[in-house]
Amino acid sequence: MKLSKKGAVGVNTLLPLGILFVVVAIAFGLGAQVLGEIQDDQVADTYEYNASQSGLQAVDELAGWLPTIGLVVAAAIIIGVVITFLAARR
C-alpha cells in the first residue's frame, strides 16, 4: 500500500482494500462450508468431530469481526475521498 506525502492512504489504494474484504468474507464462508461437510462425515464425540467443531467455532469467531472490518474499510474509503476532494480544492 503506497502512502502519499502526508502519510494518508490514496484513493487509488482503497479499491484493493474493498476487494480484500470481499475475498476474506468468501474465504470464511467457504472454510465454514468445508468444515461443516467434514464434520457431517465424522462420528460424534470423536477427536475428528471435535477438531472440526473447534475449527467451525474459530471461523465463526473470525467471521464475527467482518462487520467491524467492513465499517473500518468503508470509513477509510469515505475519509480518503473527502481528503482527496479537499486537497483538490486547493
C-alpha positions in Angstrom: 0.0 0.0 0.0 1.6 3.2 -1.1 1.4 6.2 1.2 1.2 9.8 -0.1 3.5 12.6 1.1 1.4 13.2 4.3 1.1 9.5 5.1 -2.5 9.2 4.1 -3.7 6.3 2.0 -4.5 7.4 -1.5 -7.9 6.8 -3.1 -6.3 4.5 -5.7 -5.2 2.1 -2.9 -8.7 1.9 -1.4 -10.2 -0.4 -4.1 -7.8 -3.2 -3.2 -8.9 -2.8 0.4 -12.5 -3.4 -0.7 -11.6 -6.3 -2.8 -9.6 -7.8 0.0 -12.6 -7.5 2.3 -14.8 -9.4 -0.2 -12.2 -12.1 -0.7 -11.8 -12.6 3.1 -15.6 -12.9 3.5 -15.7 -15.5 0.7 -12.8 -17.4 2.3 -14.6 -17.5 5.7 -17.8 -18.8 4.0 -16.0 -21.5 2.0 -13.9 -22.5 5.0 -17.1 -22.9 7.2 -18.8 -24.9 4.4 -15.8 -27.3 4.1 -15.5 -27.8 7.8 -19.3 -28.4 8.1 -19.1 -31.1 5.4 -16.1 -32.7 7.1 -17.9 -32.7 10.4 -21.0 -34.3 8.8 -18.8 -37.3 7.8 -17.5 -37.8 11.4 -18.8 -39.8 14.3 -20.0 -37.6 17.2 -17.7 -37.2 20.2 -14.6 -38.4 18.3 -11.3 -36.5 18.0 -12.0 -35.7 14.4 -15.5 -34.4 15.1 -14.3 -32.3 18.0 -11.5 -30.9 15.9 -13.8 -29.9 13.1 -16.2 -28.4 15.7 -13.3 -26.3 17.0 -12.5 -25.2 13.5 -16.1 -24.1 12.9 -16.1 -22.2 16.2 -12.9 -20.4 15.2 -14.2 -19.5 11.7 -17.4 -18.2 13.4 -15.4 -16.1 15.8 -13.3 -14.6 13.0 -16.3 -14.0 10.8 -18.0 -12.2 13.6 -15.4 -9.4 13.1 -16.4 -8.9 9.4 -19.0 -6.1 10.2 -16.4 -4.2 12.2 -13.8 -4.7 9.5 -16.4 -3.6 6.9 -17.1 -0.5 8.8 -13.4 0.4 9.0 -12.9 -0.2 5.3 -16.0 1.9 4.5 -14.8 4.7 6.8 -11.3 4.6 5.2 -12.9 4.9 1.8 -15.1 7.8 2.8 -12.2 9.6 4.6 -9.9 9.1 1.6 -12.5 10.5 -0.8 -13.1 13.5 1.5 -9.4 14.2 1.9 -8.8 13.9 -1.8 -11.7 16.2 -2.6 -10.5 18.8 -0.1 -6.9 18.5 -1.3 -8.1 19.0 -4.9 -9.9 22.2 -4.0 -6.6 24.0 -3.1 
